[in-house]
Each structure stands twice: as C-alpha cells, then as structure tokens.
Amino acid sequence: MNHNSGASEYKNSTFRMVIKRFRKHKLAVASLYFLSFITILAILAPIIAPYDPNKVSTAFSRPPSLKHWLGTDQIGRDMFSRLLYATRISLFVGFAATVISTFIGVILGLIAGYFGGVVDIIIMRITDTIMSFPYILLVLVAAAIFGPGLWNIILILGFVDWPGAARLVRGNVLSLRETNFVKGNVVAGMPNRYILFSEILPNTIGPVLVYATSVFAISILDESALSFLGMGVRPPTASLGNILNGAESITILTSKFWLWVPAGVLIILLVVSINFVGDALRDAIDPSAKE
Amino acid sequence: MYNEEERKPLVIVEGLKKYYPLRGSTIGKNKPVTHAVDGVDFEIFEGETLGIVGESGCGKSTIGRQIVALEKPTSGRVLYQGESISDMSSGRLRKIRTQLQMVFQDSTSSLNPRKQVYDILAAPMLYHGIIEKDKLDEEINRLLDLVGLPKSMKHRYPHEFSGGQRQRIGIAKALSVKPRLIVCDEPVSALDVSVQAQILNLLKQLQNELKLTYVFIAHGLGAVRYVSNRIAIMYLGRIVEIANTQELFDDPIHPYTQALFDASPLPAPKLRGRQRIVLKGEIPSSVNPPKGCRFHTRCPYAIESCRIDDPELIPIKPGSDHKAACPVILAQREA
C-alpha cells in the first residue's frame, strides 16, 4: 500500500510542526517535563513509596529526617508516601472530571451548533442556567447531597464543568457550519453524522484541547478546595486537598510546615504548569501560524 | 455538446423566492426580511452553460444554493428532471443530489484543512458506493489527472496548494460523485488572471468530455461571456434579461444590461467616445426593494409607469429566446 506510507509521512509533518512551535515556549516545555515527572511518580507510587500511606506509627509529627523524608503527621503516617498517593488521587480526579465534562460539553455543543433551532435553544438555556449558579456553591450542594467520596467528586466536577466546553464547541460549530467544505459535503449528500464527527469535530479539537487543560487545572483546584472543606475525597485516602485539611490549626500552620507546605506547593506547581502547557498548546496548534 | 435545436431542460426554476429574516429583530409581526431572490423563473438546458451575472447582493449566489438544494426556497421550487428537489424527503434528496454539485468561490474554505486531498475525494465516493474500495486509488489518480494535478499530490493537505490548485481540487471533488450539473459560484473571482484562464479552460474541457451542464455565477462579464451559452442578468433579486450570449452582447435591451456592458472596459479604443449609460447612486436595499420596476431609481429611461408597474420578463419578439423585463425599451423598439 503505497499511499499509507505517504499518508503517515504527511501526518507526521503537521505533528512535527506542532511540536516545533510548542518547543519555542521554554516554560511550557519545562512544565511538561515537570508534569510528566510528577505523573510518573504518582503512577508508580505503590512502588516508590517507602511506607504504606495509611500505616500509623508511633513517630507522631516528626520533622523531616532521613527515615521520613517529609516527616510524619499527627498520627505518625509517613508524609512522603501520603503525598505520592495524594498526587495520584488528585491527578486522577482532575483528569477523570476533565474527560467527563469535555465529553459532555463537546457532544452538546456539536448538537446545539449544528442542528440549531429549538434543540440549540434548549441546550443553551440549560448551559446558561448551570453557568448562572455560583460554581463553588453548586459543587458544595451537590457534594452535600450525594455525599463525599472519590467517584462522587469526579462525577460532580464532571457534570458541573461542561458548560464552558459546550459554549466553545457550539461557537466553533456555528462558524464551521457556514464554511464551504461543510456545505460541499452537504451537497455531496454526506450524512449528518459524517459531517459532524469527521468534518466538524476534527476542526474543533484544537480549541477544545486547550480549554480542557484549563479545566484540568481547575478540577485539581476544586478537588483540593472540596477536600479541604471535608466534602471531597474522604480520609484516610489521601488527596492534596485533605492533606491541607489536616493543617487547619494554627500550631501546625506555624510550627509544622512539613505537613502542609509540600502539598500546597505541589498544587500550585501542578496548576501553573498545566496552564503553561495549555497556553503553549494554543499557540502550537493554531493552523494559521506558520513555522 | 450543447445543441440549441434539440435541447431539453435539465433543471426548471419556477417562481423562486428566497427571503432571509434580518437578525436582531425577531419580535413583532412584520419581521423585516432581505428579498434575496424575489420571483425568478428560468430553465437550464442539458449540456449548456448558463451564466448568471449581477452586482453583489443581487441574489445570484442564492439562486445557486437553491439549485443544489443547500437551502429551501421561501416559495417556488426547483425541478430537477421534472422532480421538485425543493420539497423532497431528505432520504430521496441524498440519493439524487450527487448529480447536482457545486464549486465554490473561496477555494481555501472549500476544503477541510485537516484532511488530505485523498481523504477529501475518497469519502463521498465510498459513502455513495460509487467506487469499490480496491479501485479507489486508481479513481483518485484519474480524478486528479482529469483536473490537471499530479497524482503524487494526493497526500498533501489543502494549505500546501496554491489557490488555482485548490480550485482544481474543488472541481475534482465535485466531479467525484458523477454529477450532471455543476453550479460554479464565482469559481475564478479569487484567482490571478492567468490562473483564471486555466480554470475556465479546464471547466470547458471537462464539460466537453463529461457532458456536464453548468450554472456559472459571476459578477464580471469577461469570464461569463467566455464560458456561457446563455446569460441571465440579475438586478435586486430578479432576472432583468436573459438571452444567448452572442445575442445579449450584440443587442442588450434592458437599461441595466446596457449599463453593465458600458461599465466594463473595452479593448477597442475607438469605441471609448461612445455614449454610455453611467449608473448613479447605490443599489437600493433588498430589504425594501423599490416598487414597480426595481431599477427605476437608477434608470435613465424611467417613466411614470415604471414606478408603479412591476415589469414581466417577456420575449423581445414573439417566440424569441431573448427575454427582457423592460416595457419602455421594448415599446420604443416597436415604434
């Protein structure tokens, strides 16, 4: 098959162009390395972690030492191990919530934008309704109704975050629907599903991907906030948020920095680097940009 | 080839009207509308090229979109081989519409930027079962060859082509589903002059080889004159004159047609001193088109009755193919 080799060659060339443009953003490249590093650590947590994250020992609230790199908490659990597992949970929550919300948003946005009319009005009014609620309140109420827990928090964040993606995709579809290549396919008698998923969807992937990175960052923050408030991931399962939750008292805040600084710094670094990657992606996949 | 004696209509446009609602004022009973096409009748004969000429906003592209059933007319209908495609079920339309294709003006947006030429051409042919999968490669090579592109280019993306090459791909895409009629909506307006000629020649050559019927929409007379057998002149949503190309250029009746010809530059210097109709003012708004003859606001021959009576498109002589919508000039010629 001669044409297949040619096809992959050209696909590679556009892909290479994106990478080339992405690489110009040094901060984003550094962020991507950092994110990969943290993700690998998180995935390999069961292998790397020196202790069971939930195992209680008699070494209460010890400062960092060679035995416990990041010290231990009030009931003697190894903070380094807990941090690894917490990162694992937080990244997973953020990722899963992003996948769910982006999926819902893309599907609803495609339908609303392409079919228009009553369908569009109904979908967009639901979107507006959800967006008009104070976001954190909506999440808190939902968490209070469904109860805290790993999957609940993922589903709640996933089902609350989609309106942004839906609006973004709808706007894109509205302009793509008027392009000649979509009209050309209508004239060629192609079915709606082909036009939607094979012609329109690939042209919205770029902006959606960029948007998804910011949802990812926000989801991590939301999970932390919810867990900090005791409405998210439930102890003893560690998450970055509920590690912070354990540092509410003024004595811990002032004298036991190892219980909260690592988790706090990690949240900041994760969110900042995800946003850097998102920004660079936006520039890199812009098809109008040359070189 | 198009034969004037034994022609039969492939498409009949009957009383076609297309109004677009204006945005932003959807409350209230009398929504303002743009009268893009406002009562148009004509036939497209098999094998011919019908040129449609007019200013921007006169509704020529709107007619094109109705002919390929991209939009539903407000009233009136388009008959393809005697069957109305304007109120056809979507299933039936999907089968039949491959025979009515379109080539767009803006070749950049007429090709999906994320797809290779190969995929752009392959999808409709596979969907409609026009070609077997194992013969697909061969067919795509044939199509590219037909429009004068090397087959080695089939794995390139649209942005890797020049404007003229992209237009060739657009033509190949239209041809891929074996159409009988192609609506060319200003196919060369966005191209360099030298490339325009190449594309026009390509279109003519394809018409001869594949027995195609064209509707050629343009705002410039040069290209239309070169490719068309017949030409319809449009003004504000109406056809004001329709005739064989030669006859129209030899003997333009309608004052608007005359003005249009007078406005285009002449290659003959000695004709430059001639008396010309120069249009004053802007084209009136198609939201509130003038009553009576739409052209009376700018017409040097306008008389009182032009403000009241809506002129019909009638043959200039009994039985003639040359039709014009100007009773004033026709009466002058009678006298």
Chai-1 contact restraints between the chains, C-beta under 6 A:
chainA,res_idxA,chainB,res_idxB,connection_type,confidence,min_distance_angstrom,max_distance_angstrom,comment,restraint_id
A,G6,B,H155,contact,1.0,0.0,6.0,A-B,restraint_1
A,A7,B,H155,contact,1.0,0.0,6.0,A-B,restraint_2
A,Y10,B,H155,contact,1.0,0.0,6.0,A-B,restraint_3
A,T179,B,S109,contact,1.0,0.0,6.0,A-B,restraint_4
A,N180,B,F104,contact,1.0,0.0,6.0,A-B,restraint_5
A,N180,B,S109,contact,1.0,0.0,6.0,A-B,restraint_6
A,N180,B,S110,contact,1.0,0.0,6.0,A-B,restraint_7
A,F181,B,S110,contact,1.0,0.0,6.0,A-B,restraint_8
A,F181,B,L111,contact,1.0,0.0,6.0,A-B,restraint_9
A,F181,B,N112,contact,1.0,0.0,6.0,A-B,restraint_10
A,K183,B,L70,contact,1.0,0.0,6.0,A-B,restraint_11
A,G184,B,S110,contact,1.0,0.0,6.0,A-B,restraint_12
A,V187,B,V68,contact,1.0,0.0,6.0,A-B,restraint_13
A,V187,B,M102,contact,1.0,0.0,6.0,A-B,restraint_14
A,A188,B,P124,contact,1.0,0.0,6.0,A-B,restraint_15
A,A188,B,V177,contact,1.0,0.0,6.0,A-B,restraint_16
A,G189,B,R94,contact,1.0,0.0,6.0,A-B,restraint_17
A,G189,B,R97,contact,1.0,0.0,6.0,A-B,restraint_18
A,G189,B,T98,contact,1.0,0.0,6.0,A-B,restraint_19
A,M190,B,Y127,contact,1.0,0.0,6.0,A-B,restraint_20
A,E199,B,N112,contact,1.0,0.0,6.0,A-B,restraint_21
A,P202,B,R114,contact,1.0,0.0,6.0,A-B,restraint_22
A,N203,B,R114,contact,1.0,0.0,6.0,A-B,restraint_23
A,P287,B,P113,contact,1.0,0.0,6.0,A-B,restraint_24
